[in-house]
Amino acid sequence: MNKILGILFAIIVLVSCNSQKIYSDFDISYSKSGGYAPVYENLLIKGNTVHYSFEGQGKKYKQDFKISDEDLKKLDQVLSQNNFRRIQEDRKKLYDNISTSINIKKGPNEGSKTDASMIIPNYQTNWNNIIEAFQQIITTNVKKQ
């Protein structure tokens, strides 16, 4: 009986660990979260596979889709043209603000940036252009119910 319980416990642990893998195994990550009425939006790209999830405002979406090599190149160009790696974060503290985080794990734009403490004004236009590129991917590919 103890062996059966042990095996069952091991299976549950493996299944639960595997379900979170999608949130840690990505090349590019875009996420928005926070606010007075919390909103959580994630766009995770691994190769050409994209996982999108949204939760907030009484709504909940999850969708997986494929992104073309051309769209990935466009996103990479936007990151390069707007000097993603050079964008500087401010140190001001903001509370109850919806913040956006972008993590790039591969390529020449590898890095991590967030506007949780604001972006230095000189880089705000660059940051907005990058966010707009991610939002365009979401708008083009996500079919919200």
DSSP file with accessible surface (Angstrom, degrees, kcal/mol):
  #  RESIDUE AA STRUCTURE BP1 BP2  ACC     N-H-->O    O-->H-N    N-H-->O    O-->H-N    TCO  KAPPA ALPHA  PHI   PSI    X-CA   Y-CA   Z-CA
    1    1 A M     >        0   0  165      0, 0.0     4,-2.3     0, 0.0     5,-0.2   0.000 360.0 360.0 360.0 -41.8    0.0    0.0    0.0
    2    2 A N  H  >  +     0   0  138      1,-0.2     4,-2.4     2,-0.2     5,-0.2   0.859 360.0  53.5 -64.2 -35.7    2.8    2.4    0.8
    3    3 A K  H  > S+     0   0  177      2,-0.2     4,-2.7     1,-0.2     5,-0.2   0.916 108.6  49.2 -63.7 -42.8    4.5    1.7   -2.5
    4    4 A I  H  > S+     0   0  110      2,-0.2     4,-2.6     1,-0.2    -2,-0.2   0.929 112.7  47.0 -63.1 -44.8    1.2    2.5   -4.4
    5    5 A L  H  X S+     0   0   92     -4,-2.3     4,-2.6     2,-0.2    -1,-0.2   0.900 112.4  50.9 -63.5 -40.1    0.9    5.8   -2.4
    6    6 A G  H  X S+     0   0   40     -4,-2.4     4,-2.4     2,-0.2    -2,-0.2   0.920 112.1  45.7 -63.0 -45.2    4.5    6.6   -3.1
    7    7 A I  H  X S+     0   0  108     -4,-2.7     4,-2.4     2,-0.2    -2,-0.2   0.927 113.3  50.1 -64.5 -43.2    4.2    6.0   -6.8
    8    8 A L  H  X S+     0   0   94     -4,-2.6     4,-2.3    -5,-0.2    -2,-0.2   0.925 110.9  49.4 -61.5 -42.8    0.9    8.0   -6.9
    9    9 A F  H  X S+     0   0  141     -4,-2.6     4,-2.4     1,-0.2    -1,-0.2   0.920 110.2  50.9 -63.0 -43.5    2.6   10.9   -5.1
   10   10 A A  H  X S+     0   0   48     -4,-2.4     4,-2.5     1,-0.2    -1,-0.2   0.903 109.8  50.1 -62.0 -41.5    5.6   10.8   -7.5
   11   11 A I  H  X S+     0   0   90     -4,-2.4     4,-2.5     2,-0.2     5,-0.2   0.931 110.2  49.9 -63.4 -42.8    3.2   10.9  -10.5
   12   12 A I  H  X S+     0   0  101     -4,-2.3     4,-2.5     1,-0.2     5,-0.2   0.923 111.4  48.8 -62.5 -42.9    1.3   13.9   -9.0
   13   13 A V  H  X S+     0   0   55     -4,-2.4     4,-2.3     1,-0.2     5,-0.2   0.936 112.2  48.4 -63.6 -44.7    4.6   15.8   -8.4
   14   14 A L  H  X S+     0   0  123     -4,-2.5     4,-2.1     1,-0.2    -2,-0.2   0.917 112.7  47.8 -62.8 -42.5    5.8   15.1  -11.9
   15   15 A V  H  X S+     0   0   96     -4,-2.5     4,-1.7     1,-0.2    -1,-0.2   0.926 112.7  48.3 -65.5 -43.2    2.6   16.2  -13.5
   16   16 A S  H  X S+     0   0   60     -4,-2.5     4,-0.7    -5,-0.2    -1,-0.2   0.886 112.4  48.7 -68.4 -36.4    2.4   19.4  -11.5
   17   17 A C  H >< S+     0   0   82     -4,-2.3     3,-0.6    -5,-0.2     4,-0.4   0.902 110.2  51.9 -68.0 -39.2    6.0   20.3  -12.3
   18   18 A N  H >< S+     0   0  108     -4,-2.1     3,-1.0     1,-0.2     4,-0.5   0.842 101.0  61.1 -68.2 -31.2    5.5   19.7  -16.0
   19   19 A S  H 3< S+     0   0   69     -4,-1.7     3,-0.3     1,-0.3    -1,-0.2   0.787 105.3  48.3 -69.2 -23.5    2.4   21.9  -16.1
   20   20 A Q  T X< S+     0   0  119     -4,-0.7     3,-1.2    -3,-0.6     4,-0.4   0.544  86.5  90.4 -89.7  -8.3    4.5   24.9  -15.0
   21   21 A K  G X> S+     0   0  112     -3,-1.0     4,-2.2    -4,-0.4     3,-1.8   0.867  77.1  63.3 -57.4 -37.4    7.3   24.2  -17.6
   22   22 A I  G 34 S+     0   0   63     -4,-0.5    -1,-0.3    -3,-0.3    -2,-0.1   0.829 100.5  53.6 -59.6 -28.7    5.6   26.4  -20.2
   23   23 A Y  G <4 S+     0   0   75     -3,-1.2    -1,-0.3     1,-0.2    -2,-0.2   0.552 118.2  33.4 -86.0  -6.0    6.1   29.4  -18.0
   24   24 A S  T <4 S+     0   0   72     -3,-1.8     2,-0.9    -4,-0.4    -2,-0.2   0.574 104.0  72.5-119.7 -17.3    9.9   28.8  -17.6
   25   25 A D  S  < S+     0   0   66     -4,-2.2     2,-0.3    21,-0.0    -1,-0.1  -0.755  71.3 117.7-105.3  86.4   10.9   27.4  -20.9
   26   26 A F        -     0   0   21     -2,-0.9    20,-0.3    -3,-0.1     3,-0.1  -0.967  54.8-150.5-145.8 160.1   10.8   30.3  -23.4
   27   27 A D  S    S+     0   0   19     18,-3.4    78,-3.4     1,-0.4    79,-0.6   0.763  92.9  21.6 -95.4 -38.6   13.0   32.3  -25.7
   28   28 A I  E     -AB  45 104A  25     17,-2.1    17,-3.2    76,-0.2     2,-0.4  -0.998  68.7-172.2-134.9 135.0   10.9   35.5  -25.5
   29   29 A S  E     -AB  44 103A   8     74,-2.7    74,-2.3    -2,-0.4     2,-0.4  -0.994   7.1-179.7-132.5 133.8    8.5   36.5  -22.7
   30   30 A Y  E     +AB  43 102A   0     13,-2.5    13,-2.8    -2,-0.4     2,-0.4  -0.999  15.8 169.4-128.4 124.8    6.2   39.5  -22.5
   31   31 A S  E     -AB  42 101A  21     70,-2.5    70,-3.0    -2,-0.4     2,-0.4  -1.000  19.7-168.0-142.3 143.0    4.0   40.0  -19.5
   32   32 A K  E     +AB  41 100A  57      9,-2.6     9,-3.0    -2,-0.4     2,-0.3  -0.988  23.6 156.6-122.5 136.4    1.8   42.6  -18.0
   33   33 A S  E     +AB  40  99A  43     66,-2.2    66,-2.7    -2,-0.4     7,-0.2  -0.995  26.0  39.7-157.5 157.7    0.5   42.4  -14.4
   34   34 A G  E   > +AB  39  98A  22      5,-1.0     5,-1.5    -2,-0.3    64,-0.3  -0.604  41.2 135.0 107.2-165.2   -0.8   44.5  -11.5
   35   35 A G  T   5S-     0   0   13     62,-0.6    62,-0.2    -2,-0.2    61,-0.1  -0.326  72.9 -67.7 104.9 170.4   -3.1   47.4  -11.1
   36   36 A Y  T   5S+     0   0  197     60,-0.4    -1,-0.1     1,-0.3    61,-0.1   0.915 138.3  33.5 -61.6 -46.1   -5.9   48.3   -8.8
   37   37 A A  T   5S-     0   0   72     -3,-0.1    -1,-0.3    59,-0.1    20,-0.1  -0.911 112.9-120.2-107.3  96.3   -8.0   45.5  -10.4
   38   38 A P  T   5 -     0   0   62      0, 0.0    19,-0.5     0, 0.0     2,-0.4  -0.016  31.6-170.7 -51.1 138.2   -5.2   43.0  -11.1
   39   39 A V  E   < -A   34   0A  10     -5,-1.5    -5,-1.0    17,-0.2     2,-0.4  -0.982   4.8-166.5-126.6 137.5   -4.6   42.0  -14.7
   40   40 A Y  E     +AC  33  55A 116     15,-2.8    15,-2.6    -2,-0.4     2,-0.4  -0.980  12.7 168.9-129.0 118.2   -2.3   39.2  -15.8
   41   41 A E  E     -AC  32  54A   7     -9,-3.0    -9,-2.6    -2,-0.4     2,-0.4  -0.998   6.4-178.8-132.0 128.3   -1.2   38.9  -19.4
   42   42 A N  E     -AC  31  53A  41     11,-2.8    11,-2.3    -2,-0.4     2,-0.4  -0.992  13.4-176.8-130.4 137.7    1.5   36.6  -20.7
   43   43 A L  E     -AC  30  52A   0    -13,-2.8   -13,-2.5    -2,-0.4     2,-0.5  -0.975  13.9-177.0-130.6 112.5    2.9   36.0  -24.1
   44   44 A L  E     -AC  29  51A   9      7,-2.8     7,-2.7    -2,-0.4     2,-0.5  -0.962   5.9-165.0-117.7 126.6    5.6   33.3  -24.2
   45   45 A I  E     +AC  28  50A   1    -17,-3.2   -18,-3.4    -2,-0.5   -17,-2.1  -0.948  12.5 172.9-116.5 126.2    7.5   32.4  -27.4
   46   46 A K  E >  S- C   0  49A  90      3,-2.8     3,-2.3    -2,-0.5     2,-0.3  -0.958  72.2 -47.0-129.8 109.4    9.5   29.2  -27.8
   47   47 A G  T 3  S-     0   0   35     -2,-0.4   -20,-0.0     1,-0.3   -19,-0.0  -0.519 121.9 -28.6  64.6-121.6   10.8   28.7  -31.3
   48   48 A N  T 3  S+     0   0   59     -2,-0.3    19,-2.7    -3,-0.1     2,-0.4   0.322 118.5 100.8-105.7   5.4    7.6   29.4  -33.4
   49   49 A T  E <   -CD  46  66A  63     -3,-2.3    -3,-2.8    17,-0.2     2,-0.4  -0.784  53.7-166.5 -95.4 133.3    5.2   28.2  -30.7
   50   50 A V  E     -CD  45  65A   0     15,-3.2    15,-2.2    -2,-0.4     2,-0.5  -0.960  10.2-162.9-123.3 135.0    3.4   30.9  -28.7
   51   51 A H  E     -CD  44  64A  17     -7,-2.7    -7,-2.8    -2,-0.4     2,-0.4  -0.978  13.8-174.2-114.6 125.2    1.5   30.5  -25.5
   52   52 A Y  E     +CD  43  63A   0     11,-3.1    11,-2.6    -2,-0.5     2,-0.3  -0.958   6.2 172.8-120.0 137.3   -0.8   33.4  -24.6
   53   53 A S  E     -CD  42  62A  11    -11,-2.3   -11,-2.8    -2,-0.4     2,-0.4  -0.997   6.5-176.8-142.8 146.2   -2.8   33.8  -21.4
   54   54 A F  E     +CD  41  61A  15      7,-2.4     7,-2.8    -2,-0.3     2,-0.4  -0.996   4.0 174.0-141.2 135.0   -4.9   36.6  -20.0
   55   55 A E  E     +CD  40  60A  96    -15,-2.6   -15,-2.8    -2,-0.4     2,-0.2  -0.954  36.8  74.4-144.6 124.2   -6.7   36.9  -16.7
   56   56 A G  E >   + D   0  59A  11      3,-2.5     3,-2.3    -2,-0.4   -17,-0.2  -0.819  61.6  56.3 155.4 166.3   -8.5   39.9  -15.4
   57   57 A Q  T 3  S-     0   0  134    -19,-0.5     3,-0.1     1,-0.3   -18,-0.1   0.834 128.5 -60.7  54.6  32.2  -11.5   42.1  -15.7
   58   58 A G  T 3  S+     0   0   88      1,-0.2     2,-0.3     0, 0.0    -1,-0.3   0.627 116.8 108.9  73.3  12.7  -13.6   39.0  -15.0
   59   59 A K  E <   -D   56   0A 104     -3,-2.3    -3,-2.5     2,-0.0     2,-0.3  -0.876  46.2-169.0-122.1 155.7  -12.2   37.3  -18.1
   60   60 A K  E     +D   55   0A 138     -2,-0.3     2,-0.4    -5,-0.2    -5,-0.2  -0.966  10.4 173.2-147.5 122.9   -9.8   34.4  -18.6
   61   61 A Y  E     +D   54   0A  27     -7,-2.8    -7,-2.4    -2,-0.3     2,-0.3  -0.977   8.7 177.5-128.8 148.0   -8.2   33.3  -21.9
   62   62 A K  E     +D   53   0A 132     -2,-0.4     2,-0.3    -9,-0.2    -9,-0.2  -0.978  13.6 162.3-144.3 135.7   -5.6   30.8  -22.9
   63   63 A Q  E     -D   52   0A  39    -11,-2.6   -11,-3.1    -2,-0.3     2,-0.4  -0.972  23.3-155.7-155.5 138.5   -4.5   30.1  -26.4
   64   64 A D  E     +D   51   0A 102     -2,-0.3     2,-0.3   -13,-0.2   -13,-0.2  -0.926  27.9 156.2-110.1 140.8   -1.5   28.4  -28.1
   65   65 A F  E     -D   50   0A  25    -15,-2.2   -15,-3.2    -2,-0.4     2,-0.3  -0.957  38.3-105.0-154.0 171.0   -0.6   29.4  -31.7
   66   66 A K  E     -D   49   0A 146     -2,-0.3     2,-0.4   -17,-0.2   -17,-0.2  -0.794  23.9-153.5-102.5 146.0    2.2   29.4  -34.2
   67   67 A I        -     0   0    4    -19,-2.7     2,-0.1    -2,-0.3    70,-0.0  -0.935  22.1-116.7-118.3 142.2    4.1   32.5  -35.2
   68   68 A S     >  -     0   0   54     -2,-0.4     4,-2.0     1,-0.1     5,-0.2  -0.346  19.4-118.3 -76.3 158.5    5.9   32.8  -38.6
   69   69 A D  H  > S+     0   0  102      1,-0.2     4,-2.4     2,-0.2     5,-0.2   0.874 116.9  57.2 -60.3 -35.6    9.6   33.2  -39.0
   70   70 A E  H  > S+     0   0  123      1,-0.2     4,-2.4     2,-0.2    -1,-0.2   0.917 105.7  48.3 -63.8 -42.8    8.9   36.6  -40.7
   71   71 A D  H  > S+     0   0   44      2,-0.2     4,-2.4     1,-0.2    -1,-0.2   0.879 110.8  51.5 -66.1 -36.5    7.0   37.8  -37.6
   72   72 A L  H  X S+     0   0   36     -4,-2.0     4,-2.5     2,-0.2    -2,-0.2   0.909 109.7  49.9 -65.5 -39.2    9.8   36.7  -35.4
   73   73 A K  H  X S+     0   0  147     -4,-2.4     4,-2.6     2,-0.2    -2,-0.2   0.906 110.0  50.8 -64.4 -42.3   12.3   38.6  -37.6
   74   74 A K  H  X S+     0   0  105     -4,-2.4     4,-2.4     2,-0.2    -2,-0.2   0.925 110.8  48.7 -60.8 -44.0   10.1   41.7  -37.4
   75   75 A L  H  X S+     0   0    5     -4,-2.4     4,-2.5     1,-0.2    -2,-0.2   0.930 111.6  49.1 -62.5 -43.3   10.0   41.5  -33.6
   76   76 A D  H  X S+     0   0   61     -4,-2.5     4,-2.5     1,-0.2    -1,-0.2   0.893 110.3  51.6 -63.3 -38.5   13.7   41.1  -33.5
   77   77 A Q  H  X S+     0   0  111     -4,-2.6     4,-3.4     2,-0.2     5,-0.2   0.914 109.1  50.0 -63.8 -42.8   14.2   44.1  -35.8
   78   78 A V  H  X S+     0   0   33     -4,-2.4     4,-1.8     2,-0.2    -2,-0.2   0.924 111.1  49.4 -62.0 -43.1   11.9   46.2  -33.5
   79   79 A L  H  <>S+     0   0    1     -4,-2.5     5,-2.5     2,-0.2    -2,-0.2   0.928 116.2  42.6 -61.3 -43.6   13.9   45.2  -30.5
   80   80 A S  H ><5S+     0   0   51     -4,-2.5     3,-1.7     1,-0.2    -2,-0.2   0.935 113.1  50.7 -69.0 -46.7   17.2   46.0  -32.3
   81   81 A Q  H 3<5S+     0   0  136     -4,-3.4    -1,-0.2     1,-0.3    -2,-0.2   0.800 113.4  46.4 -63.5 -28.5   16.0   49.3  -33.8
   82   82 A N  T 3<5S-     0   0   18     -4,-1.8    -1,-0.3    -5,-0.2    -2,-0.2   0.195 111.3-120.3-101.5  17.1   14.8   50.5  -30.4
   83   83 A N  T X>5 -     0   0   78     -3,-1.7     3,-1.4     1,-0.1     4,-0.9   0.899  37.4-177.7  49.1  54.1   17.9   49.5  -28.6
   84   84 A F  G >4<S+     0   0    0     -5,-2.5     3,-1.0     1,-0.3    -4,-0.1   0.894  78.6  52.0 -49.3 -45.5   16.2   47.1  -26.2
   85   85 A R  G 34 S+     0   0  153      1,-0.2    -1,-0.3    -6,-0.2    27,-0.1   0.759 109.3  50.4 -68.0 -22.3   19.4   46.3  -24.3
   86   86 A R  G <4 S+     0   0  177     -3,-1.4    -1,-0.2     2,-0.1    -2,-0.2   0.559  78.6 117.5 -93.6  -9.1   20.2   50.0  -23.8
   87   87 A I    <<  -     0   0    1     -3,-1.0     2,-0.4    -4,-0.9    -4,-0.0  -0.387  56.7-145.5 -60.3 133.3   16.8   51.0  -22.3
   88   88 A Q        -     0   0  100     32,-0.2    32,-2.4    -2,-0.1     2,-0.3  -0.884   0.8-139.8-110.0 136.8   17.3   52.2  -18.8
   89   89 A E  B     -F  119   0B  66     -2,-0.4    30,-0.3    30,-0.2    29,-0.1  -0.666  18.5-128.3 -90.3 143.6   14.9   51.6  -15.9
   90   90 A D        -     0   0   39     28,-2.3    27,-0.1    -2,-0.3    -1,-0.1  -0.358   8.8-133.4 -81.7 169.3   14.2   54.4  -13.4
   91   91 A R        +     0   0  208     -2,-0.1    27,-0.1     2,-0.1     2,-0.1   0.344  63.0 123.0-107.8   6.1   14.4   53.8   -9.7
   92   92 A K        -     0   0  129     25,-0.7     2,-0.4     1,-0.1    -2,-0.1  -0.410  62.2-124.3 -67.6 143.5   11.2   55.5   -8.7
   93   93 A K        -     0   0  146     -2,-0.1     2,-0.4     2,-0.0    24,-0.1  -0.761  27.3-173.5 -93.5 131.8    8.7   53.3   -6.9
   94   94 A L        -     0   0   68     22,-0.5     2,-0.4    -2,-0.4     3,-0.2  -0.976   4.6-161.3-122.6 139.3    5.2   52.9   -8.3
   95   95 A Y        +     0   0  181     -2,-0.4     3,-0.1     1,-0.2   -61,-0.0  -0.915  69.6  10.4-121.3 148.5    2.5   51.1   -6.5
   96   96 A D  S    S+     0   0  102     -2,-0.4   -60,-0.4     1,-0.2     2,-0.4   0.844  92.4 136.3  56.2  36.1   -0.8   49.6   -7.9
   97   97 A N        -     0   0   71    -62,-0.2     2,-0.6    -3,-0.2   -62,-0.6  -0.880  62.8-116.7-111.0 144.0    0.5   50.2  -11.4
   98   98 A I  E     -B   34   0A  67     -2,-0.4     2,-0.3   -64,-0.3   -64,-0.2  -0.723  40.8-164.0 -77.9 118.9    0.2   47.8  -14.3
   99   99 A S  E     -B   33   0A  21    -66,-2.7   -66,-2.2    -2,-0.6     2,-0.4  -0.809  11.0-145.7-109.4 151.9    3.8   46.9  -15.2
  100  100 A T  E     -B   32   0A   9     -2,-0.3    15,-2.1   -68,-0.2     2,-0.4  -0.945  12.2-169.2-116.7 134.9    5.2   45.3  -18.3
  101  101 A S  E     -BE  31 114A  30    -70,-3.0   -70,-2.5    -2,-0.4     2,-0.4  -0.978   2.3-169.1-124.5 138.5    8.2   43.0  -18.3
  102  102 A I  E     -BE  30 113A   0     11,-2.9    11,-2.6    -2,-0.4     2,-0.4  -0.996   3.6-175.1-128.5 127.4   10.1   41.7  -21.3
  103  103 A N  E     -BE  29 112A  43    -74,-2.3   -74,-2.7    -2,-0.4     2,-0.5  -0.991   4.4-171.5-124.5 126.5   12.7   38.9  -21.1
  104  104 A I  E     +BE  28 111A   7      7,-3.3     7,-2.1    -2,-0.4   -76,-0.2  -0.977   7.2 176.2-117.6 121.1   14.7   37.8  -24.1
  105  105 A K        +     0   0   99    -78,-3.4     2,-0.3    -2,-0.5   -77,-0.1   0.532  62.9  45.0-101.9  -9.7   16.8   34.7  -23.6
  106  106 A K  S    S+     0   0  131    -79,-0.6     3,-0.3     5,-0.1    -1,-0.1  -0.979  89.9  18.2-136.0 149.1   18.3   34.2  -27.1
  107  107 A G  S >  S-     0   0   44     -2,-0.3     3,-1.5     1,-0.2    -3,-0.0  -0.233  99.4 -45.5  93.9-176.4   19.9   36.4  -29.7
  108  108 A P  T 3  S+     0   0   86      0, 0.0    -1,-0.2     0, 0.0   -23,-0.1   0.672 130.5  56.8 -69.7 -16.4   21.6   39.7  -29.9
  109  109 A N  T 3  S+     0   0   10     -3,-0.3    -5,-0.2   -25,-0.1    -2,-0.1   0.165  74.1 151.7 -99.9  19.1   18.8   41.4  -27.8
  110  110 A E    <   +     0   0  108     -3,-1.5     2,-0.3    -5,-0.1    -5,-0.2  -0.210  29.2  89.1 -55.2 129.8   19.2   39.1  -24.8
  111  111 A G  E     -E  104   0A  27     -7,-2.1    -7,-3.3    -5,-0.1     2,-0.4  -0.950  65.1-104.4 164.0-178.7   18.2   40.8  -21.7
  112  112 A S  E     +E  103   0A  72     -2,-0.3     2,-0.3    -9,-0.2    -9,-0.2  -0.996  31.4 171.9-140.7 130.0   15.4   41.7  -19.3
  113  113 A K  E     -E  102   0A  36    -11,-2.6   -11,-2.9    -2,-0.4     2,-0.3  -0.981   4.3-179.6-137.6 150.0   13.6   45.0  -18.8
  114  114 A T  E     -E  101   0A  31     -2,-0.3     3,-0.3   -13,-0.2   -13,-0.2  -0.993  27.6-148.7-146.2 151.2   10.6   46.1  -16.9
  115  115 A D    >   +     0   0   24    -15,-2.1     3,-2.0    -2,-0.3     4,-0.1   0.108  65.5 116.2-103.8  23.4    8.7   49.4  -16.4
  116  116 A A  T 3  S+     0   0   37      1,-0.3   -22,-0.5   -16,-0.3    -1,-0.2   0.825  91.3  30.0 -60.3 -31.4    7.7   48.5  -12.8
  117  117 A S  T 3  S-     0   0   29      1,-0.4   -25,-0.7    -3,-0.3    -1,-0.3  -0.022 128.3 -99.6-113.6  26.4    9.8   51.5  -11.7
  118  118 A M    <   -     0   0   75     -3,-2.0   -28,-2.3   -27,-0.1     2,-0.4   0.155  34.7 -93.4  74.9 164.9    9.2   53.5  -14.9
  119  119 A I  B     -F   89   0B   4    -30,-0.3   -30,-0.2    -4,-0.1     5,-0.1  -0.915  45.5 -97.6-110.8 139.8   11.5   53.9  -17.8
  120  120 A I    >   -     0   0   42    -32,-2.4     3,-2.6    -2,-0.4     4,-0.5  -0.353  39.5-117.5 -57.7 133.7   13.9   56.8  -18.0
  121  121 A P  G >  S+     0   0   97      0, 0.0     3,-1.2     0, 0.0     4,-0.5   0.786 110.5  63.3 -49.2 -35.9   12.1   59.5  -20.2
  122  122 A N  G 3  S+     0   0  138      1,-0.3     4,-0.2     2,-0.1     3,-0.1   0.744 111.1  39.3 -61.6 -22.2   14.8   59.4  -23.0
  123  123 A Y  G <> S+     0   0   56     -3,-2.6     4,-2.4   -35,-0.2    -1,-0.3   0.383  86.0  98.7-107.5   1.3   14.0   55.7  -23.6
  124  124 A Q  H <> S+     0   0   55     -3,-1.2     4,-2.7    -4,-0.5     5,-0.2   0.891  82.8  50.6 -61.5 -40.6   10.2   55.9  -23.3
  125  125 A T  H  > S+     0   0   93     -4,-0.5     4,-2.3     2,-0.2    -1,-0.2   0.927 111.2  49.2 -63.4 -42.8    9.5   56.1  -27.0
  126  126 A N  H  > S+     0   0   34     -4,-0.2     4,-1.9     2,-0.2    -2,-0.2   0.925 112.0  48.8 -60.1 -46.5   11.7   53.1  -27.6
  127  127 A W  H  X S+     0   0    0     -4,-2.4     4,-2.6     1,-0.2    -2,-0.2   0.922 110.5  50.6 -60.4 -45.4    9.9   51.1  -24.9
  128  128 A N  H  X S+     0   0   77     -4,-2.7     4,-2.5     1,-0.2    -1,-0.2   0.885 108.3  52.6 -62.1 -38.8    6.5   52.1  -26.3
  129  129 A N  H  X S+     0   0   64     -4,-2.3     4,-1.6     2,-0.2    -1,-0.2   0.897 110.9  47.4 -63.7 -39.9    7.5   50.9  -29.8
  130  130 A I  H  X S+     0   0    0     -4,-1.9     4,-1.8     2,-0.2    -2,-0.2   0.937 112.0  48.8 -67.7 -45.2    8.6   47.5  -28.4
  131  131 A I  H  X S+     0   0   30     -4,-2.6     4,-2.7     1,-0.2     5,-0.2   0.915 108.6  54.8 -60.7 -41.0    5.4   47.1  -26.4
  132  132 A E  H  X S+     0   0  127     -4,-2.5     4,-2.2     1,-0.2    -1,-0.2   0.885 104.1  54.8 -61.0 -37.0    3.4   48.0  -29.5
  133  133 A A  H  X S+     0   0   15     -4,-1.6     4,-1.6     2,-0.2    -1,-0.2   0.924 110.7  45.0 -64.3 -41.4    5.2   45.2  -31.4
  134  134 A F  H  X S+     0   0    0     -4,-1.8     4,-2.1     1,-0.2    -2,-0.2   0.919 111.9  51.8 -68.1 -41.7    4.1   42.6  -28.8
  135  135 A Q  H  X S+     0   0   53     -4,-2.7     4,-3.1     1,-0.2    -2,-0.2   0.863 105.9  55.6 -63.4 -33.6    0.6   44.0  -28.7
  136  136 A Q  H  X S+     0   0  124     -4,-2.2     4,-2.5     2,-0.2    -1,-0.2   0.902 105.9  50.9 -66.6 -38.6    0.4   43.7  -32.5
  137  137 A I  H  X S+     0   0   15     -4,-1.6     4,-2.0     2,-0.2     5,-0.3   0.934 113.3  46.3 -61.8 -43.5    1.3   40.0  -32.2
  138  138 A I  H  X S+     0   0    5     -4,-2.1     4,-2.6     1,-0.2    -2,-0.2   0.953 113.6  47.5 -63.8 -49.1   -1.4   39.5  -29.6
  139  139 A T  H  < S+     0   0  110     -4,-3.1    -1,-0.2     1,-0.2    -2,-0.2   0.894 115.2  46.1 -60.6 -40.2   -4.0   41.5  -31.6
  140  140 A T  H  < S+     0   0   94     -4,-2.5    -1,-0.2    -5,-0.2    -2,-0.2   0.856 125.5  25.9 -71.9 -36.0   -3.2   39.6  -34.9
  141  141 A N  H  < S+     0   0   30     -4,-2.0     2,-0.5    -5,-0.2    -2,-0.2   0.680  96.2  88.3-108.7 -21.3   -3.2   36.1  -33.4
  142  142 A V     <  -     0   0   18     -4,-2.6     2,-0.8    -5,-0.3   -79,-0.0  -0.713  53.2-160.5 -91.6 128.8   -5.4   35.8  -30.3
  143  143 A K        -     0   0  151     -2,-0.5     2,-0.3     0, 0.0    -4,-0.0  -0.880  14.5-156.9-105.9  98.1   -9.0   35.0  -30.8
  144  144 A K              0   0  103     -2,-0.8   -83,-0.1     1,-0.1   -81,-0.0  -0.614 360.0 360.0 -80.4 134.7  -10.7   36.1  -27.6
  145  145 A Q              0   0  173     -2,-0.3    -1,-0.1     0, 0.0     0, 0.0  -0.403 360.0 360.0 -76.3 360.0  -14.0   34.5  -26.8
